[in-house]
Amino acid sequence: MNCARRELLAAAGAIAAGVGAPAAARKAAASPSGFLWGTATAAHQIEGNNVSSDFWVLEHIPSTYFKESSGDACDSWNRWREDLALVKAGGLNAYRFSVEWARIEPERGEISFAALDHYRRICVAARGMGIEPVVTLHHFTSPRWIAARGGWENPETAEDFARYAGLVVKALGGTVNWICTMNEPNGQVTSKVMALGKPWEKEPEVLAQAAKAVGSDRWGAYFLGDSFKVRDVCLSAHVLARTAIKSAAPHMKVGLTLALQENFPAPGGEALDKRIRDEARLPFYEAARKDDFIGVQTYNRGLIGPNGYLRTTDAVIRDAWDRDASPRALRAVVDEVHRATDRPIFVTEHGINTPDDALRVRHLRASLSDLATAIDAGLPVIGYLHWSLLDNFEWSHGYVPKFGLVAVDRKTFRRTPKPSLAAYRALIADLRARHRWA
Ligand code: BGC
């Protein structure tokens, strides 16, 4: 989400060494599936009717900042088999999706075994089709009862999350090898730093209405409140969850995913650029040192001025939000993360918001060609997952943005692959013909 996260926050209330010993790192990390080529989605954005979640509440309060409600989304709760078939049709061997805490534990301590079984069946079916499931435990949304207890500012949330993580991995058992604990827990602090700490003016009203809607005196969601507290609770949630996962399912490879854009300072922007690195990246790079991989999510470049982002003048591609979506950002971020962590790198999201599918193909081709050069140079990249499989619910922006390789009819939910799905398949085949790692 990167630059646009600023909007989402406002709207959603919206790096040293060269390239040592890479071949061994890659070989070990990529086991057992080889290079992972896939797409990524998130539960709230595609499943539909996630009524026990905090975002559902936020979408329905009088002062909502969401353009529209998530509603039925892509009806993937019912149509997940069609989604897997599309992954397969794209010639892909990996699919990242998230499991929804609010469905698994709609009330504190009340576990839905049916929901757990639902997700287990998706994993079993994916494996049967030769698709490696990559499961995210938390992709922005939480049960409304978590928000009503102070959300991610409440240290107890870290313990609740670790308990939930243990429960999920026990249920998924041998069907899953790859687990992302949290999606982009560095995002809110990035936005807060970029906003120079200025509060979002609508926030008190939104917090009060959401708390009232659930009969609580508090409300804390992932993107709201004290971003530094949220960051610290997320970091401890990740560490506790990693321990719980390793003890329940030692074979699973665990990591977190980070929102990272290629930042570079304009004259006078050096201090702000450094603050982003120090506050929103280094603590997470540090946490990732004990992980099996680090999830990298990149969409944009960010030119940082003294008071926030400036418009770049050398963008090769711009997205529908007028952000700099130059393909070079992916390689730059992968380089940064490698220097900072020396962990196996999994590109868990990368894509572009554009109604122009030909532009999506150009963006993908150039980005993958850069990524291939990085891997040839020895960087330990183990997989690439394109965001997204489907045109989906883009948070506070509703259904207008188009990130998908597949279009979805808003009423019939009919999926129509765009030319980019076939182009992605052809690009992978071409890379496989030219690179042994691919
Ligand atoms: C988020 C996705 C979002 C995408 C595009 C990523 O940062 O993980 O949920 O849809 O950005 O904005």
Residues whose N, C-alpha, C, O or C-beta is under 5 A from the ligand:
A	BS01	BGC	M1 N2 A42
